[in-house]
Amino acid sequence: MSFPLLTATAVVPAVGAVATAAVPAARRAAAKWLALGFSLATLVLAAVQLVRFDPDAAGPFQLTESHAWIKDFGVRYELGVDGIAVVLIALTALLIPFVMLAGWHDADPLEGSSPNRRWRPTQGFFALILMVEAMVVISFEATDVFLFYLFFEAMLIPMYFLIGGFGDRAGERSEEETAAQRSYAAVKFLLYNLAGGLIMMAAVIGLYAVTADQLGTGTFSLQEIVQARVDGRLELPPVTERALFLGFFFAFAVKAPLWPLHTWLPNAMGEATAPVAVLITAVVDKVGTFAMLRFCLQLFPGASKWATPVIVALALVSIVYGALLAVGQRDIKRLVAYASISHFGFIVLGIFAMTTQGQGGATLYMVNHGISTAALMLVAGFLISRRGSRLIADYGGVQKVAPVLAGTFLVGGLATLSLPGLAPFVSEFLVLVGTFSRYPAAGIIATVGIVLAALYVLVLYQRTMTGPVTEGVRGMPDLRVRELVVVAPLIALLLFLGVYPKPLTEIIDPAVGHTMSQVEKSDPKPDVPVNEAEAAK
Amino acid sequence: MENLIGLLVAAPLLGAAVLLCGGRRLDRSGPWVGTLLAAVSFGLGVVLFADMLGRSGEDRTLTTTVFSWVPVGGFRADVGFQLDQLSMTFVLLITGVGTLIHLYSVGYMEHDERRRRFFGYLNLFLAAMLLLVVADNYLLLYVGWEGVGLASYLLIGFWQHKPSAATAAKKAFLVNRVGDMGLSVAIMLMFTTFGTFAFGPVLDGAEAAGEGKLTAIGLMLLLAACGKSAQVPLQSWLGDAMEGPTPVSALIHAATMVTAGVYLITRSGAVFDAAPTAQAAVVTVGAVTLLFGAIVGCAKDDIKKALAGSTMSQIGYMILAAGLGPVGYVFAIMHLVTHGFFKAGLFLGAGSVMHGMNDEVDMRRYGGLRKYMPVTFVTFGLGYLAIIGFPGLSGFFSKDKIIEAAFAKGGTEGWILGGAALLGAGITAFYMTRVMIMTFFGEPRWQPTASDSGSAAGSGAPHPHESPKTMTVPMVILAFGSVFAGGLFSINDTFLKWLEPVTGHAHGNPPVSALTVTAATMVVLVLGVALAWARYGRRPVPVTAPRGSGLTRAARRDLFQDDFNHVVLVRGGEHLTRSLVYVDHTLVDGVVNGTAASVGGLSGRMRRLQNGYARSYAVSMFGGAALLIAATLLMRAV
């Protein structure tokens, strides 16, 4: 038996979480380094996955592992990655060390207080991050629906504690007030996602019942179900298929989040520390859009096509609505949260445009959005930690006192507005083109998003960074070395993937082709056939 | 040779990277590093030009594919270059004028502590602009297109501590983004129509697409051109863009970037030639803008804003010419090049005047400067004669041809367009004479400035003086171009023969003889000059602007288009976002929480999250459902 690489990629951070949590209270610094070490080890394993993955290999999944687990219910421990999953695992493993470094002091004991011997939130913070990483990774790897569901839900627990337990240093607000708002945000996050999860659970059980009914033995295996459908052994009546699809989709739409199920995100991202906000939007939420591609489209192709008009409409609302709401925000972090809602609209739009460009672009979008939001949000976090306020109005003229901070913030912002030359442009344009070729009107409406994105990014930059230096900003230190170590690689990556995204598109492309064939869709052909031969050259 | 094209772009890009990431060590040498790399790029341009001249007209085009950029399914975007005579013309203009303006900036920005960054941005601009003109497909062109927009944003807002500069920069980027939407949709249309957006297949096969598609593509390209080239209705940003340092106004907002729209339309000639409706839209935009800009230019007291109005107007001429099809392409580009010389020269002259006048921009506070700044006076004067179309100077040749071509359009349309172009020439003579007189003639009206720039020289009465050599040398060189370029281009139709293999050319047949057109142009020119002299030369210019006629006041306010934008877009947008924030907080959040509470049986904890008004839930649920159904129906209908 070969080395179980996929299991290892999930187990290493899990072990790291336990080890970090076990570090004695007084050795806080050691706990941080230990956690960072485990996250780097996970990154190495993710890199090995990328190298070992063969984009051109036949078959939907690679590096597969399969073991019987709960035999009575046909639950199997089945892992496997396609080009989409392997790229998203790499993104996750890449972002976690930056998240940790950026939040290096977020869970330190307050200055001046002398924590007692049992005070150990520092260990908890880093252990929880590793725990989330482990669960996200296994969610990307699971090809058994039950196994996926288990970790999809379980990751809510560490996330709940990360949001509720750690926030920005109070600044001008009282400690009680911030704690109350944090707890509100954490509960809201939990309830929204639990509600989605409960409905999904019903659908998971329903899926089992249908397979048990039609195939003789019930199964949760994605590959088995897909195969049975292709062979004609499994035929879901349209009503059943649609009901099951909706059950799955609802949970993913809460996680993604799609309008109108988005309202938990601004609260959660606003109250959590910037690194945790990145964890939410750049890592955890991606499981939602990823699962639409892997489970909704492949398990229920008929229902997916049936629901497409509504979902495309919702995605368009998300794009425009999220961007308009971002323009109206007074809080930096909430602004980024609404911008993310707009971006998730693009991702969902690309998925349900059902074209190669749309779905390939959506997958690339998940990666690029992860990197660009991390860059923008982490710099915003550095800014907020200097002034102790999230309000845009409390800043002004930062550019004058901290030019490097302002410069990196601008690059993060330009990536967010999809400036050509930076990575997000490629994915956004692919989504637009992919949508336009199937639904021209939807493509044009979504294009309005690029103007609105410029508006919220530049207004934010103007109000915080330019103009005369305001009182609270005077004397603000520029980025420190640790902060530069976080931001510089992210910016380098944004530039590199903007100029040369081919290494990723080569991996993603075949997987998207496979998904497209599952839903029996092919790209619309150009109108002028004369040029086809020439274009193919 | 092909590999040199990449280097052409890479040299200034390297400069930008080094200067922006280099840190304080480069503060002293930075300006010269930036200037050197611009010069390297110009040198490469000249080498490529010499090589191109060595080949016959038909196979002067160089193409090269560097690497595959975005390959996804049937979607293929390459990083590839195409250098033909049209691109070459731009390369020489961009790098030539660019290098001169770098040199000028060494002197102009001498006392700015952030000058290293300034040169980094200038180099970034050069790289993006060069990419724009040598790209071999529309998507790569788009990268350059937004790249110049970014550089423009950074440079307009270079003095960011001034809120007005930061606002102007943001406005420029946003208005340009509206235009970029057009380019974006145009590329998507090309992809769905042709399966590609490379110049070759799209332009060669354009006719097969049918007029409907081509009209749509053409109109979208025009929208893009309107944004970048400050044409009506997306012109509002250019006046505000004068907040940037003057060398920026000269290079980006006069000579090169703002002419990118003309490049786009000329490059896409095959699309427009087969879409008469789109062409009609192009000439309309051109004619309206050339009058709009000229009228605005008449009323401005800020020397840079007066010149900005003029830029808008002159680009209107170019757009008009480009919209005329093969009759006009060559003249559009010819006017673009001569305008590049004289307008850059005029802006540098204006910068030189400001340099000697404590950064004063109000022409009512100038006067009599010819004695104190002889070199500036002479070079500015030659630029002035060129722009009004004084016989024998550059502008005479290029503008005359455009007016002639406009008449040649034929029918009522031809008379309207030709008339507009002729009238524009008269107004041009008026406002430029006004600028000339108010600045260099008459009695000195200098005022002590309450300048808050903080420099020691910033207070007290100005002591006008000639600018240093690094500034005057570029002005002299540009003045040479303003005088001779048009004539050189016209001898033996050199410029026409040079460009014809790319753009094609057709001789127009104006309803009146060419000589009559020239004579009419001369008449309006003299009228314009005489009127300006009567108003500003014969009597003293008041230091505070008189109230003026209704038209003057309207023109001062940019014919109210900014007020319209402010009321409709800015205010309207603010109300919209504010009410949406409210809706999101109370309604959407409330509905979802409420539904979850009643359906999911999670009421115990959920109840804390709702506002408790059952009726508002009912109403908003109904509203949400209606919205959803409407959206679905819309999607179905599409």
Interface residues (C-beta under 8 A of the other chain):
Chain A: Y184 V187 K188 L191 Y192 L194 A195 L198 W259 P260 L261 H262 T263 P309 V310 V312 A313 L314 L316 V317 Y321 L324 L325 V327 G328 Q329 T355 T356 Q357 G360 G361 G397 Q399 K400 G407 L414 L419 P420 G421 F425 V426 F429 L430 L432 V433 F436 S437 Y439 P440 A441 A442 G443 I444 T447 V448 I450 V451 A454 L455 L458 V459 Q462 M465 T466 G467 P468 V469 V499 Y500 P501 K502 T505 E506 I508 D509 V512 G513 D523 P524 K525 P526 D527 V528 V530 N531 E532 E534 A535
Chain B: L20 F67 S68 W69 V70 P71 V72 G73 G74 F75 R76 V79 L139 Y142 V143 W145 E146 G147 L150 Y153 G157 Q160 H161 K162 P163 A165 A166 T167 A169 K170 F173 L174 R177 V178 D180 M181 S184 V185 I187 M188 L189 F191 T192 T193 F194 G195 T196 A198 G200 P201 V202 G205 A208 A209 G210 K213 G573 L576 T577 R578 L580 V581 D584 V588 D589 V591 V592 N593 A596 G600 L602 R605 M606 L609 G624 L627 L628 A631 T632 L634 M635 R636 V638
